Amino acid sequence: MKKLIFTNGCFDVIHLGHVRLLEFCSTHGHVIVGINSDASIRRLKGESRPVNSAATRREILESLRYVDQVEVFHEDTPYELIKKLKPDIVVKGGDYKAEDVVGSDLAQVLIFPIVEGFSSSNLINRTSPKH
């Protein structure tokens, strides 16, 4: 039986860093991606976000060959979703320490190195009109 692999985030503007993270996840098992709801992103990132709705983000992620399942969560963290899904492994990007990852008390944690030069926030800031 394949291991259940969980990763999460806003995935607001999909970029190469996201794709490589998801590819990494897929080498370990069945990939479930938790995405923040629109309201959750607004609370975390401000009123100008998300750029793409949860429905759009979900459809894009579901179209990727590395993703087996997408779940939207409405809280600020995916802790309750992780408790419900019971993944074997939680994967997060290299800007996290394993002990600080939400769900580290529920599953093994793997940290994927950051792909330098790729960030949704930076992409959004570069393409936003200057005031």
Backbone hydrogen bonds, N-H to C=O, Kabsch-Sander energy under -0.5 kcal/mol:
donor,donor_aa,acceptor,acceptor_aa,energy
5,I,3,K,-0.6
5,I,30,H,-3.2
6,F,89,I,-2.8
7,T,32,I,-2.0
8,N,91,V,-0.5
9,G,34,G,-1.9
18,H,15,H,-0.7
19,V,15,H,-1.9
20,R,16,L,-2.6
21,L,17,G,-2.0
22,L,18,H,-2.7
23,E,19,V,-2.5
24,F,20,R,-2.3
25,C,21,L,-2.4
26,S,22,L,-2.3
27,T,23,E,-1.0
27,T,24,F,-0.9
28,H,25,C,-2.0
29,G,25,C,-0.7
30,H,3,K,-2.5
32,I,5,I,-3.2
32,I,30,H,-0.6
33,V,69,Q,-2.7
34,G,7,T,-2.9
34,G,32,I,-0.5
35,I,33,V,-0.5
35,I,71,E,-2.9
36,N,9,G,-1.4
37,S,73,F,-2.1
41,I,37,S,-2.3
42,R,38,D,-2.3
43,R,39,A,-2.1
44,L,40,S,-2.0
45,K,41,I,-3.6
46,G,41,I,-0.5
46,G,42,R,-1.7
49,R,46,G,-1.6
57,R,53,S,-2.9
58,R,54,A,-2.8
59,E,55,A,-2.2
60,I,56,T,-2.5
61,L,57,R,-2.5
62,E,58,R,-2.8
63,S,59,E,-1.1
63,S,60,I,-0.6
64,L,60,I,-0.5
64,L,61,L,-1.4
67,V,64,L,-1.6
68,D,31,V,-1.8
69,Q,31,V,-1.5
71,E,33,V,-2.8
73,F,35,I,-2.6
82,I,78,P,-2.8
83,K,79,Y,-2.5
84,K,80,E,-2.0
85,L,81,L,-2.9
86,K,82,I,-2.5
88,D,4,L,-1.9
89,I,4,L,-2.0
90,V,108,Q,-3.1
91,V,6,F,-3.0
92,K,110,L,-2.0
94,G,112,F,-1.5
96,Y,93,G,-1.6
100,D,97,K,-1.9
101,V,97,K,-0.6
101,V,98,A,-1.2
104,S,101,V,-2.1
106,L,103,G,-2.2
107,A,103,G,-1.4
108,Q,88,D,-1.9
110,L,90,V,-2.6
112,F,92,K,-3.2
112,F,110,L,-0.5
116,E,114,I,-0.9
118,F,115,V,-1.4
119,S,117,G,-0.5
123,L,119,S,-2.5
124,I,120,S,-2.8
125,N,121,S,-2.6
126,R,122,N,-2.3
127,T,123,L,-1.7
128,S,124,I,-1.3
